[in-house]
Amino acid sequence: MPWFRDFFNIGKTHVDPKERLTEEELAAIDEMSQAIVNKHLTVAAIMFLESVKPMNWIGSQGMIVAEPLAHPILNAMGGVIGFEPIKKLGKNYHVLQRAFEKRETIEIMLQKIEELDAVQYQKERELKKLRKKNKKGFLSRFKRKKEGDKS
């Protein structure tokens, strides 16, 4: 009964969690994580994923039950309102459903979101420092220019 072993996480294997996921599943998780970080939904996503982590297998089965209704709605909403995460969820619905059957998927997704958020945060800090460095003050507009200055 392999489903029983996965359901209660009885099977103790020493396999790297990322090796249990297929390349397609990892790509779908990466896409979804990138979309979440791009929309600045990192904190909300982390809180949600941490709260449902123990129920990921039940959630994947719920995705199977809701698929006839959810799949067309997600595809339609993603095209109409242009919200990238919804569009990607509709495109990768079956792949994500298969991935969420595995216990370690949520943790891998959380790590990916945190990693991408750290990279984005660092880029935003560098951009802010650059803007601050190049920023001219309000009073600098009223200073007299020297003869050799072109600015």
N, C-alpha and C positions, 0 to 999 in steps of 0.2 A: 504494500500500500504506500506508494511514494507520495501521494497527496497528504496522507496522514503525517508522514515524517516532516514535510515542508510546513504543514499547518502549525505544528507545535514546535518546530525548529529542533527536532530530536537529533537529526543527522549531524554529527559533529565531524566536519571535514576541515582539513587544513589547507584549503584551496583559497587563493586570493579572491576576494569578493568580486573584483572586476573581471576575473576570468570566467565566472559563472554567467555573466551577461554577454550577449552577442554584440558584435560591432554595431549592428543596427540599433539595438537597445541603448548602447552607450551614446551613439550619435543623437538619438531622440532625447535622451536625458540632457546632453550637452546643449542641444538646441533650446529646450525648454528652460534650462537654467540661464542661458544667455538672454533669452527674452525676458525672464523675470528680473534679472539684474538691469537690463536696459531700461525697463519701465520703473525702476527704483522701488520694486515691491519686495526687496530682500527681507526686511524684518517681518512683514506679514507672511511671506512664504515660509520662512524658517519657523515661525510660531505655529503655523498650520501644520507643516510637515512633522515637527516634533510632537505635536499633540495626536496625530493620527498614525505615528510610526508603529505602534503595536498592532494596528488593525490594517496593515497594508494588504494582506492577502484577502481579507474580507472586502476591502475597497476594490480590489481588482475584480472580484466576483460581482460586486455591485456595478462595476463598469460594463461587464458582460450583460447584465440584466438591463441596464439603461442604454445600451448601445443603439437599439433601433430608434430611440427618440433623441439621444444625445448627439450621435454622429451627424445627422443632417442639420441639426440646429447649430452645432459648432462650426460646420462648414459654411452655413449661410451667414451666421453672425460674423465670422472672421472676414468674409468678403465684404459685408455691408459696412460695418463700423471700422474695419481695418485695424482691429486690435490684434497685434502680432501673436501674443501667447495663445489666444483662442484659435487663431488660424493654424498655428503649429500643432495645437492639441488635436484639432480635427483631422489634420493630415497624418499624425502619428498615433492615432487613437489605439489601434490594435497592437502596435509595437509597445506603447507605454503600458497597456493592459497586461501584456505578457511579462513585461519587466517588473511590474508591481506585484506579481505573484511571488517574486523572490524576496526574501527577508531583508537583504542588504541594500536593495535599490534605494530606499529612502535615505539611508545614511550616505550613499554615494552621491545622490542628488544634493543633499545638504552640504557636503564637502565641496562639491563643484560650485554651488551658489556662493558659498563663503569665499572660495578662491577667486572667482570672477569679481565678486564685490570688492575684495581687497585690491585687486588690480585696478578696478574702476576708481576706487577711492584715491589710490596713489596718483592716478592720472589727473583727477580733479584737483588734488592738492598742488601738483606741479603747475597746472593751468592757472590756479588761483595765485600762486607765487609769481608766475610770469605776468599776469595782469597787474598785480600790485606793483611789480617792479617797473612796468611800462606806464603806469597810471600817472597822469599829471594832476596836480591839485587844482582846486578852483581858482586860487589866487595867481597861479602861474599864467593864466590867460591875460592878466592885466600888467604883467611885468614888461618893462621896455626891452625891446630886442636890441642886441648889439649889432653893429654893422655887418659883421662876418656871419651871423646866425641866419640860417634859412628856415628854421623851424618856427 
